[in-house]
Amino acid sequence: MNFDELKKQIVFSDYDGTIYITEESMPKNVKSIKEYNKLGGKFVIVTGRSKTSVSKVISQYNIPYDYIISNNGSIILNKDKEKIYEQVIVPDITNKILNYLETKENIELFFYDDNDKIKYNNQNLLKIRIKTSDYKLAQIIEDDINSSFKKDVIACSTFPGMYYDNHDFVLIDIVSKKAGKENAIKKLLEILNLEKDKALTIGDGRNDIEMIKEYNGYSMKTAEEDVKKVASKIFENVSDILESLKISNNII
């Protein structure tokens, strides 16, 4: 049994639509994560959620983890949920983005710090979130921000319909150009002195595409089509992926 190789591996998994697809899928996935963790494999939750939001589901489902990358790669937290790395949007850039958004109707704005949503008062931010029911407008905003502020931030829209009662809206998350899930993964690998080929990424949404491409990762069968196109393998659930890692390391 090749436990030594398994201990060098580190799995980076999205939460919504990946670890969590349905309530029925959670017990099996959590059990497999626990078993993988006990064998020495590291498991990192990589999510667009805030620290407060992801902490709630970790507690609710008793999900084991070694690190959390939250707010789409803006911050890395250790097992004690202490900040070990972050990339912020400075007030000067936030204010310019807000000036641009003043011309847009039918949008809601949310601002995030290390923990959760806050009132904006010219402070550094981890994430700006825009919510709209106008899909065409969402694409315009995403494209405009990525064009006008490309040196400073990244905007990515997501369609989280399956996780909410009201399906008819789009979220546009804006984070620092130096953030992004793929960049946070690179930083954590550097901190842990692990080679790139020891990382496995798993996701289902548009904000997972870059980390899947960069690390030759996997997607869920229920993932968006653009995500499945870049995935090296497609699985039903996280449990099946972790079981395949045990098999590939001759751990039965």
N, C-alpha and C positions, 0 to 999 in steps of 0.2 A: 504494500500500500504506500503510495507516494504522498504522504502527509506533508513533507517538506515543500513540495511544489505547490500544493494547495495553500499553504501558509503564505506563499509569495503572491498569490492571486488577490485581486481586489475588484469587487463587483460594484459598479455604479448604476443604480437603478432609479428611474423616474418613479413617482408615486401614483398620481392619478392616471388611470388607464393602463397602468403597468403592474405595480404591486397591487393596487386596488383596481379591479375591473368590475366585480360585483361583490355583494356581501358574501355570497356563497364561495367565492374564490379565496377569501382572506384566510380562513383557517389553514388550508393546504399551503398557501404561500408563506405564511408566518412560520409554520412548522418547518418548512424547508430552509428558511433563512436561519432559524435557530440551530438546526442541524449543521448547516454550512459554517456558521459562526463557531460552534463548538469544536469543529474539526480544524479550526485555525484560519479559515478564509475571512477576509475583511469584507464588510458590506457597508456601502455608503448610499444614503438616500439623497437623490439629486432632484430638486423640485422647484417649481415656480412659486410655491407657497412661502409665506412668511414663517419665521421661527415659531411664532405663537400657533399658527395654523397647523404646521407639520407636527409640532409637539403634541397637539390634541389627538391627532390620529395615531401617533406613536403610542401614546398612553392608552387610547381606546382599544387598540388591537394588540398591544404589547409587542411591538415590532422591535427586534434587536437591531442595533446599528453600531458602527464604529465612528462614523462621521456623518454630518449632515451638510449638504451644499444646498442653500436655500436662495429664494429670490432670483432664480435663474442664473446662478453662478456669481452673485454679488457678494456672498459671504460664505465662509467655511466655519463650521462649528465642530468642536471635538465631542467626545462621548458625554462630557459633562455640560454640553451646550454652551461652552465658552468660545468666544470668537478667536480664531487663530489667523484669519485673513479676511480682507474685504476690499471691494472696489466701489467707490461712491460716485454719484452724480453731484457735481458742485453746484451751488446756488446760481452762479452766472449762467450755466447751461440750462438749468431748470427754468429759470425766468425767461430765457429766450424761447424755450419750448412752449411755455405757458402763453407767451405773446402770440405765437403761431396759432395755438389752440383757441384763442379768444374769438376767432372767426368761425369756429365750428359749432354747430348746434347738435342737439340730441346726443350729448356725451356726458359721462360722469367721470370725475377724476379722483384718484386715490393716491396717497403718498405713503411710503414705507421707510421705516428706519430699521435698526438692528432687530427689533422685536415684532412690530406689527404696524397697522395703519396709524397715521398721525395727522395732525393739522400741520400744513406747511407754513413755516415761518423763516424762510431763508436759511435753512440748515442743509447739511449734506443728506442725501437720500440714497437708499439702496435701490429703490425702484419707483417708477411712476407707472400707474396703471390707468388705462382708459377703458371705459365700458360703453358700448353702443349697440343698439339694435339695427343699425344701418350698416349692412355688410359692405356695401360699396364705399361708404365713407371710411370704414375701418381700413380698407386696402389703400385708399388715398392717403390717410394719415400715416400708415406704416411706411409707404413709399416716400412720402415727403420728408418724414423725420430721418429715414435712412439716407436720404439724399442730402438734405440741408445740414444735418448734424453728424455726418458719417465719421468724423474724426473723434467724436466725443461719446456717442451712444449707439446702441443697437435697439431697434424696435422689432417686435415679433408678435403677430396676432395668433390667437388660439381660439378654438371653438369648443368650450367645455360643456356642451349640451348634456351629455350623459350623466354629469355629476350634479346637475341642478334641476329643480322642478321647472323653472322657466328656461327653455332651451334656446329662445330666440334672441341671443346676443353674442357679441364678440368681445374678447378682451385683448387689448394691445399692451404688452408689457415693455417698458423702456428701461434699460439698464446701461451701466457704463460700457463703453467700447472694450474695456479691459476685462469685463465680466463675461457672461455667457457660460453655459454649463461646461463646454469643452475647455475653456481657459481655466476654470476653477479646478477641473480634473487634472489638468497639466500641473497646476500649482501644488495640489495635494500630493501628486506623485513625486514632485521635487522634494517636498517636505519629508515624505516617507522614504526617500531614496529608492524608489521603485522604478523599474524600466517600463516604458510604454506598453510593451507586449504583455505585461502582467495585468493590464486593465481590461475589463469587459464592461461595455456599456449596454444598457437596455432602456428602450423608450417606446413611445407611441405617437407623440405629437410633434408639431412643427418646431417647437423649441428644443426638441431632442435630435433633430437632423444633424446638426454639426458635430455633436459628440458621437453619434453613431458613425458618421463618415470618418471622423478623425481616428477613432479607435476600433474600426471594423466591427461595429457592434451589432446587436440583435434588436428585433422589434417584435411586438405582439401581433398576433393574427388580426386583432381588432384595430390595429393602428391605421392612421391615415395613409392613403396610397403613396403619397410623396415620401413618407417615412419607410414604408416597406420596400420601396425602390432602392434605397441606399443601404438597407440592412443586409448583412452577410448571411443571416439565418432568421427564420420567422418561427416563433413558438406560440403555443396556446397561453402559457402563463409563466411566471417567474419560477415557480416550483420545478417545472420541466427543465428550465435552463440550469438551475443549480444541481439537479440530479444528473444532467449531462456532464457537468464539470466533475462531479464525483466519479462518474464512469470513465471519463478521459484521464483521470489521475489514478485509475485502478483502485478506487475506494468503493467497495461494494457493501 
